[in-house]
Amino acid sequence: MVLVRRSRLASLVIAFALLPVMGTQAQAQDGGIEVGAKAPGAAVESLDGQAVDLSSVLGKEPVVIQFWATWCPTCKSLEPKMTAAQAKYAGKVRFVGVAVSVNQSPRAVQAYAAKHAAKMTHFFDRRGKAVDAYEVPATGFVVVVNKAGTVVYTGLGSDQDLDAAIKKAM
């Protein structure tokens, strides 16, 4: 089981390394959980170390989940679009950041989120449970879930049309 998780995390790092070769522009359904699937729960942590299940934020309102890392240039490029979407859909859509555990700590994620004023709920995926559950191909992966808990969009890269993706969940 641990080998599978480490293999998934190693694949995530390799996929991230290949993004410059592949380009950062991506379309929907570039891998990951299938559109139309029920969004799964997964054991993650709050940034203060409390055990949380990702299912606790699903099924009440549309949710945008971004799998990211403090060291990810694609994530940094996606940040202005994410900030604009948060402002536009404030009070209507919940934004969740799932920080992968590769080469970072909850403390580093907390400091980054505070410095960049990220207005989203942040979780730390220490054991790769969310990465596995959502079949995350690389950091910069976005999943949009409607209020019924169904995945309506997945995308990878910095050139995603978040507005169109979120409208699918409304």
N, C-alpha and C positions, 0 to 999 in steps of 0.2 A: 504494500500500500504506500509506504513512504517512498519507494523507488518510483512508483507511478507519479506521485506528486512532484518529486524532484525532476523527473523526466519532463513533466508538463511545464514546470518553471524553467527548465533549461531550454525547452522549445520556445517559450515566450521570449527569452533573452535572444535566442538565435533569430527569431522572427523580427524582433525589434532591430537587430543589427542589419537585417536585409531590407528594412524599409527605405533607406536612402537609395538602394539599387532599384527597388520596385517603384519608388516615388511615393510621396505622401498623399497623393490624390487617390481616393478610394470611393467605391460605390457601396450601396447596401449589400448585405449578405456576402461579405468577403470571408466567410468562415464563422465559426462560433455557433452558438445555439441557433436553431432554426426559427425563422419567423413563423408565427402561428403556434409555437410551443408554449406551454404554461411556464411562466418564469419560476424557476426553482428557488427555494431557500438555500442558504449555505451558512455554515458557522464562520463568523467573522468576529472582529473585536471593535469596540469603540476606541477612539484614540487615547482614552484613559485606561485601557486594558480590560474593560468589562466585556464578557461574552455576550454576543448579540447574534440573532439569526437574521439574515437578509430578508427573510419573509416578513419581518416585522414592518417593513416599509412598503410592502406590496399589497395590492388589492383594495386600496382606499381611494387612490387618485392616480392619474398618470405619473409615471416615474421615469426619469432619465438616469441611467447608470453609466458612469464612465470608469473604466479600468485604467488606472494611470500610475505614474511614478514621478517622483521629484526630479529625476535625472532624464526624463523622456522629452526630447525636443519636439516630437509630434504632439505630445500632450500640451506643451507650452504654446505651440502654434494654434492648437484648438482652443486654448484658453479664452481669447477674445470672443469667439463665437459662443462658447459656453456661458460666459458672463452676460452677453447680450440676450441669450435665451432665458437665463435666470431672471433678468430684469423684465423681459417681455411677459413671461409666464408666471411671475411671482404670485403665490396664493392659488394657482391653478394646477401647477405641476411640481412634483417633488424632485429635487436633484440630489443624486447620491454619488459620491466618489468612493470607489473601492481601490485603495492603494495596494498594489501588489507588494509582496515582501522581498523581492529581489533587490539587493543592495540598498536597502533603506530600513528605517526603524519607525515605530509609531511617533517617537519624539521628532524625527526629521520631517515626517508628514505633517504633524501638528504645527511645527514652526513654519513650514512652507505655506500651509493653508492660512495661517494667521497673517503672514507677510503679504500674501497675494489676495487677501480678503475674499477668499472663495466662500460664497454663500450656498453651501450645500452640506448635507449630512455626510460626514466622512467615516469610513470604516477601514480597518487594516486587515488584510487577508494573510495573516501570518502563516497559515498552513496550506494555502492554495486551494481551499475548499470552494470559494466562489469562482476562481479561475477555472477549476475543473468543472464545476456545475454549469458554467456559461460557455465552456469550451473556448476560452479567450485565446485568439491567435497571436495577439501582441498588445502592448500598451497603446493607448489611444483608441481603444475599442469602446464603442458606445452601443448600449442596448436601450431601447425605448419600450416601455411596458404600459399597456392601457390599464384603466382602473379595474378591469375584470381579471387582471393578472396575466394577460396574454402578451407575448413578445410581438410587437408590430414593426420593429425596425432593428437592424444591426448594421453597424458600419465601422470602418477602420480608416484612420488617417486624419489629417488636419483639414481636408477640404470637404467635410460632410455638410449637407444641408440640414442642419438641426431643426430649423423652423418647419420644413416639410416633414421631417421625421416626427416631430412632436405633434403636428396636426393630425397624423395618423392615429394618435392615441387619444385625441380629444373626442 
